[in-house]
């Protein structure tokens, strides 16, 4: 396959692009600097100079099999990129071509916060976290497209490597105090970056049979935030005890989201099963990996 990863130098996009390369696919990604171009080229990913707002990548739409979008973070940018791909597909793809598959990256915060109700991939979205309240409409725009073969992946909180959002928590611990937004008793749906990358590969390779589907990308078991913070105090050598604090903004409010998530669809349709050690169980290793990534 020929695959374009939008956001292919980021925490989600780069592992996905690397995994696709390992499977033998031709992978392109945008690069906004010479340094990023070098990073991509070293991974056998073909760099394209520019960003999503440029036209540099648009001609590729004529011959691509899949576009994976991992970069947009606002309703305006998400819709703009999607509509540009639709327009390019109409204009550039030869008559009779298979629909271009478009994998959009959402997130499990759309399920909202609940410490009593378990949700799955196919649970209706009723009360998304405020920060991502716009995403369900974007998801539906993608999967209902009559031009593209739309698929949605909702990553949960990512761990491993440079730690993504959890890097802020690790940084606080390294500075001597484990302080985190929330209240006791919360639980996180999580997934390792490498396991998530494998989900993107499976969706791309089987896109023709899973078009229109929305997949939650998460481990099968949620993890206790209390256990995470308590163990981090020990692992990091920070001064205990850990403490919770009030969220400072909408982003930190989203971080407090408890989602009792039991995903099943990716396993049932794609055979996807996360393999990495859990976040709390492997915390020593993941904390050291974060330190090494700085």
Secondary structure as UniProt FT lines:
FT   STRAND          2..6
FT   TURN            7..9
FT   TURN            11..12
FT   HELIX           13..22
FT   TURN            23..24
FT   STRAND          26..31
FT   HELIX           34..42
FT   TURN            43..44
FT   STRAND          46..49
FT   TURN            52..53
FT   TURN            56..57
FT   HELIX           58..62
FT   STRAND          66..69
FT   HELIX           75..92
FT   TURN            95..96
FT   STRAND          101..105
FT   HELIX           108..111
FT   STRAND          114..119
FT   TURN            121..122
FT   HELIX           130..132
FT   TURN            133..134
FT   HELIX           135..143
FT   STRAND          149..155
FT   STRAND          157..159
FT   TURN            161..162
FT   TURN            164..165
FT   HELIX           166..174
FT   TURN            175..176
FT   STRAND          177..181
FT   TURN            184..185
FT   STRAND          187..188
FT   STRAND          190..192
FT   HELIX           193..205
FT   HELIX           207..210
FT   TURN            211..212
FT   STRAND          214..217
FT   STRAND          223..224
FT   HELIX           225..236
FT   STRAND          239..245
FT   HELIX           250..255
FT   STRAND          259..261
FT   HELIX           265..270
FT   TURN            279..282
FT   HELIX           283..293
//
